[in-house]
């Protein structure tokens, strides 16, 4: 009962805080509803239309953050709207199943199924250049990296839209038992505390041994070299700081074309949950520039 009350309260609070941060910003275009008939059942989402040149650009598949527990389409609606405007790309925001009602691997299964469907049916969404970017923030960045590293999802195949790139904003890349220093140095004094991140992990895994959930820990993948060109955005006031930096460094060492931007004064959630600040405008510009750099 206490767990259910905590989950419900945090979900309401996250929605309210996001609405309050973004109100007054001109980023509230009404999205279209999408329903993807995948192998995991129908996965729903929002479709944000890009600009007049969307036919020359990739489609962005977006996975929201919120610790696999409290985020949803509404908490990330303003950012996805701003992302579509800044990049000129169509953005599909995926409504994957949340823990504790649906623990690991439900979220990853939904996201992987959505990516597989999009790669086969990208033209159904409207004009694009036939390529896909897999993207997300925080837990959504974890899911994006997991999908990109899943050989059944991110690999090449006849008739499949190529994955042009991966966008990871302060992603979860490893389990908290890995012992990163930022879990201590940035344990509190920002919205995402170390204790809250541990609770997110424990709720997501629902008692499962982390060693049995390696697909949820992309930093431990044995095929990091197979990542497409990847943009990683990290920030200093974040328990996840060190693991995000570690992913950028290890993937670079593995030969991946990594673009890494680090925000020294920012805290976890600054890009998607705190309104249209100068830092968010910079992030959107960096994403747009990186998108231009991708082949095709």
Order of alpha helices (4+ residues) and beta strands (2+ residues): alpha-beta-beta-beta-alpha-beta-alpha-beta-alpha-alpha-beta-alpha-alpha-beta-alpha-beta-alpha
